[in-house]
Amino acid sequence: MNTQMVIEFAKEGIYTVLMMTGPLLILALSVGLVVSIFQATTQIQEQTLAFIPKIVAVMIGMIVFGPWMLTSMVDFAANVFNNLNILVG
């Protein structure tokens, strides 16, 4: 096992994490921005109005992106387990 292999596995792990969290974070950010603009224009300063739409949007995003996220995570875990003997020894 050399340093190039360790860097490659770390890069693949970071890429997988970013690909799994990216769509949900972008969804939460966009819903939060729309809700903030709505609150600023109507001058409604209710704190629950900021959180509930984000939670609903992320849950819907998990339903929509869930199968793809699960497949990607299983592929990464299978790759790690298949190369476990190289990583350990």
N, C-alpha and C positions, 0 to 999 in steps of 0.2 A: 504494500500500500504506500503510495507516494502522496506528496502534497497536492499534486494536480487532481487526483481522485477525490481527496477531501474537499478541495475547493469546488469541484464539479458537483458533488453531493450537496454541499451547502448552498450553492447557487440554485440548484434544482429545488431545494427545500424553500428557499426564500421566494423563488418564482411561484411555487405552488401556493404558498401562503398569500402572496399578493393577488394571485388570480382567484383565490377563494374569497377573500375579504373585499376585493375591489368593487364588484358589482353592488354588494349590499351597502358598502360605505358611500358609494356614489348615489345610490338610491336614497339613503337616509339624509345625505347632504342636500340633495335637490328638494326633497320634501320639506326639510327644515328651512331651506331658503324660501320656498313658496309660503310656508306658514308664517315665517317672520315678516315677509312682505305684506301678507294679509293682516297680520297683527299691527303692523306699522300704519297701514292705510286706514284701518277701522278703529285704531286706538284701543283695541281689546288687549289687555295685559293679563290674560289668564295663563298660568303656568302649565296646566294640564293640556291646553290647546297645542302647546309645542311638542309634548311628548307622545300623546296618543296617536297622531297621524304618522309619526316616525315609526312607532312600534308596529302599527298596522302595515305600513309600507314594507318594513323589513320582514315581517312574517309572510306577506304575499311574495316578496322577493325570494325568501327561502323556499316557498312552495314552487315557484317558477324555476329558480336556479338550483334547487336541491338535488335533482338527479344528476345534473352535470357536475356539481360540486362533489357529490359522493363518488362518482366515477373517477374524477381526477384524484381525489384523496386515496381511493383504493389502488389506483394505478401507481401512485407514488409509494404507498406502503408496500405494494408487491415488489416494486423495484428495489426498495431498501432491503426487504427480506430476502429477495433473490441474491443480492450482493452482500449479504450479511457475513458470509465466510471470508470475503475479501476485506470487509471493513474491520472485522475483529482480528483476523489472523494475518 
